[in-house]
Amino acid sequence: MLCFRPGLPARLCYRLRRHTGRKGERRSLGETDYIRLLDGAHQLLKTPLIVVWDRLSTHISKTMKALVAERDWLTVILLPGYAPALNPVEGLWAHIKRSLANLAARTLSELETLLRKRLKALQYRHRLLGGFPAGTGLALDRPDGP
């Protein structure tokens, strides 16, 4: 999750989910995983959040709507259907994937460790993080303020 606050550098908040291929194991983040990420970002940033989401089924489920409704500090805005060009996180993941090109990890743990290192290093590259929304052409300015 890319986080932006006027006057402060961009921040990166993330959670990794390890999929081992076991039967019945979820392959992606679920509603409770996403809400924990949002709760963590809220605690870290100490401010209300406005989240701009794509229309992933987990983001728009009844369960997620109920979890969002329980948090008065959380506002969710949905992107139009299938609009990856408007989602700054798509640019972030493309950047990460390019950095992993030609990698031959021997184990899942090795891959996870490398991915964590790359994400941690990105946390300190505020200008790069700030460039991902610019690539979408969307403005982060408030319509009612500077």
C-alpha positions in Angstrom: 0.0 0.0 0.0 1.4 3.4 -1.0 0.6 6.1 1.5 0.6 9.8 0.9 0.1 12.7 3.2 0.5 16.3 2.2 3.9 17.7 3.2 5.4 14.3 4.1 7.3 11.8 2.0 5.5 8.8 0.5 5.3 5.7 2.7 5.1 2.0 1.8 3.1 -0.4 4.0 2.9 -4.0 3.1 2.1 -7.6 4.2 3.4 -10.7 2.4 1.3 -13.8 2.2 3.2 -17.1 1.7 1.4 -19.6 -0.5 2.9 -23.1 -0.2 0.3 -24.8 -2.4 -1.4 -26.8 0.4 -4.9 -27.9 -0.3 -7.5 -25.4 0.9 -4.8 -22.7 1.5 -5.8 -19.2 0.4 -3.5 -18.0 -2.4 -4.1 -14.3 -1.8 -5.0 -11.8 0.9 -8.5 -12.0 2.3 -10.7 -9.4 3.9 -9.2 -9.8 7.4 -5.7 -9.6 5.9 -6.5 -6.3 4.1 -8.3 -4.8 7.2 -5.2 -5.7 9.4 -3.0 -3.9 6.8 -5.3 -0.9 7.0 -5.4 -0.9 10.8 -1.6 -1.1 10.8 -1.3 1.8 8.4 -3.7 3.8 10.5 -1.7 3.2 13.6 1.6 4.0 11.8 0.4 7.2 10.1 -1.8 8.4 13.0 -4.4 9.9 10.7 -7.7 9.0 9.0 -7.2 7.1 5.7 -8.7 7.5 2.3 -8.1 4.3 0.4 -8.3 4.1 -3.4 -9.0 0.5 -4.4 -9.4 -1.4 -7.6 -12.5 -3.6 -7.8 -10.9 -6.8 -6.7 -13.6 -9.1 -5.4 -12.1 -9.0 -1.9 -12.2 -5.2 -1.9 -15.9 -5.0 -2.7 -17.3 -8.0 -0.8 -20.1 -7.7 1.7 -17.6 -8.7 4.4 -15.2 -6.0 3.5 -17.9 -3.4 3.3 -18.9 -4.4 6.9 -15.3 -4.2 8.1 -14.9 -0.8 6.5 -18.2 0.5 8.0 -16.8 -0.3 11.5 -14.0 2.1 11.1 -15.0 5.8 11.1 -11.4 6.9 10.2 -11.6 4.9 6.9 -13.0 6.1 3.6 -12.9 3.9 0.5 -13.0 5.1 -3.0 -13.2 2.6 -5.9 -11.5 2.9 -9.2 -13.5 2.3 -12.3 -13.7 -1.4 -13.4 -10.5 -2.8 -14.8 -8.3 0.3 -14.7 -4.8 -0.9 -13.9 -3.3 2.3 -15.5 -5.0 4.3 -12.7 -3.6 2.2 -9.9 -0.2 3.4 -8.6 0.4 0.0 -6.9 0.6 -1.7 -10.3 3.6 0.5 -11.1 5.2 -0.5 -7.8 4.7 -4.2 -8.4 6.1 -3.8 -12.0 9.2 -2.2 -10.5 9.6 -5.0 -8.0 9.1 -7.7 -10.6 11.8 -6.0 -12.8 14.2 -6.1 -9.9 13.6 -9.8 -9.5 14.3 -10.6 -13.2 16.8 -13.4 -13.8 16.5 -14.5 -10.2 16.9 -18.2 -9.5 15.8 -18.6 -5.9 16.4 -22.1 -4.6 13.7 -22.0 -1.9 10.5 -20.2 -1.2 12.2 -18.8 2.0 15.0 -17.4 -0.1 12.5 -15.7 -2.5 10.6 -14.3 0.5 13.7 -13.0 2.1 14.8 -11.3 -1.1 11.4 -9.8 -1.7 11.3 -8.4 1.9 14.7 -6.8 1.4 13.6 -5.2 -1.9 10.4 -3.9 -0.3 12.3 -2.6 2.8 14.8 -0.8 0.5 11.9 0.8 -1.4 10.5 2.2 1.9 13.5 4.6 2.0 13.2 5.7 -1.7 10.5 8.4 -1.1 11.0 10.1 -4.5 10.5 6.8 -6.3 7.4 6.0 -4.3 6.0 9.4 -5.0 6.5 8.9 -8.7 4.1 5.9 -8.9 1.0 8.1 -8.6 2.5 10.5 -11.1 2.6 7.6 -13.6 -1.2 7.3 -13.4 -1.9 10.9 -14.3 -4.1 11.3 -11.3 -3.7 14.2 -8.9 -3.6 13.7 -5.1 -4.6 17.3 -4.4 -7.8 17.9 -2.4 -10.5 19.6 -4.5 -11.2 21.9 -1.5 -7.7 22.9 -0.6 -4.1 23.5 -1.8 
